[in-house]
């Protein structure tokens, strides 16, 4: 059996189509596994922070912090960053999947995919800075 591009295997479809489908399925499964691992790891980080906050209410007094304790800020920041990343990643994945599965190579679709891929590295730090304006700007 030859796996050359476009060779008919006698089953009514070329092997290129079969390889493209197999690659797309493997790509989707690996993306789903890694996104699931990221969601699980974020949850496993937030839950101990929340538990720590409930176990030690006597340490955290309203006069000790201007707004809220660091554990609460971290417990809010981690899911926010995770949700932003997952949303941009899924939108990017859908664009790339559409281009790959349907061989639709319109420039606007490829550029949209590139812009979506750049959104999290651009907006993630910006949201952290806007959420914590009192944080130090640099280490110098």
N, C-alpha and C positions, 0 to 999 in steps of 0.2 A: 504494500500500500504506500503510495507516494503522498507526501504532505506538501507538495509544491503548490504555489499559489494558483488557484483557479482550476486545478485538475479535477476532473469529474471522477468520483469514486464509484459510480454506477448506482448510487442510491438516489439520484435525482437532484443533488445539490453539491456544489463544489466544496472542497475542504477548507477553502479560505473562509467561507461563511461559518463553518463549524468551528474553526479556530477563533474567529472573531467572537462568536457567541461564548465559547469556553473562556476566553480571556476576559470578556465582560463580566461573566458570572463570577470568576475567581476574583476579579477586581472588586466587585460589589461585596462579596463575602468578606474579603480582607478589610475593606473599609468599614463594614458593619461591625466586625469583631473589634477593630481598634477604637471606633467611636464608643462601643459598649464598654470597653475597658477604661476609656477616659471618663465616661459618666460614672462608672463604678468607683474609680479611684477618687474622683471628686467627692462623691457621696461618702466614701470611707474617710475622707479628710474632714468633711463638715460635721459628720455625726460625733466624732470625739470632741471637737470644739464645742458643740452644743451641749454635750454631756458634761464637759468640764465647767462650762458656765453654770449649769444647774447644780453641780456638786459644790461649787465654791461661791455662793451668793454673798457670803460675809466678807470676802476679799474685795469684791467689786462694789464700791459705794458710788453714789451719784456725784460726790464731790471729787472723786479720784480722777474722773475723765470728763472732758468737756461734753462730748456727745455720747459715746458708747465705748465699752471696753474693746481692746484689740481683738479678742476672740469673736465677738459679735461682728465686727467689721470684716474679719477674715471669713467668717461663716456666710456673710452676705456677698462678699466679693468673689469668692470661688465659684458659686453657682452662676453669678452674673457673667463672668468670663467664659465659663463652660457653655452657657446657653448661646452667647454670641458666637463662639467658635463653632459650635455644632450647627447653628443656623447658616452661617456663611459657608461652612464646609458642605452641607447638604445642598445648598443652592448651587455651589460650584460643581459638585458631583453631578447634579442633574443636567447642567449645561454640558459638561464633558461627556456624560453618558449619552446624551442626545446626539452630540457630534459623532461619537464613536459608533453608536448602534445604527444610526440612520445615514451615516456618511454625508452629513450636512455641514459642509465646510464654509459657511457664510462668515465673513470677516467680523460682523457685529456680534455673532454668537461666540466666536473665539475670544474677541476682546472683552465681552461681558464675563466670560469665564476667567480671564486674566485679572480683571478688576475685582471679581469676587474672591479670587485667591489672595489678593493683596489687602482686602478689607480687614481681616482680623489682626495682622501685624500692624496695621495703621491705627485702627480704632481701639484695640485692646489697651495699649499704654495711654492713649488719650483719655479713655474712660477711667482708668486708674488715677490719673492726674486730676481729672475733674471731680472724682468721688472723694479724694483725700487732698484738698487744696493746702492743708497745713503740713503735708509731708515735705521733707527736705528735697530740694530740686537736684542737688548734686552732692557728692561726697567730699568735695574740696573745701 
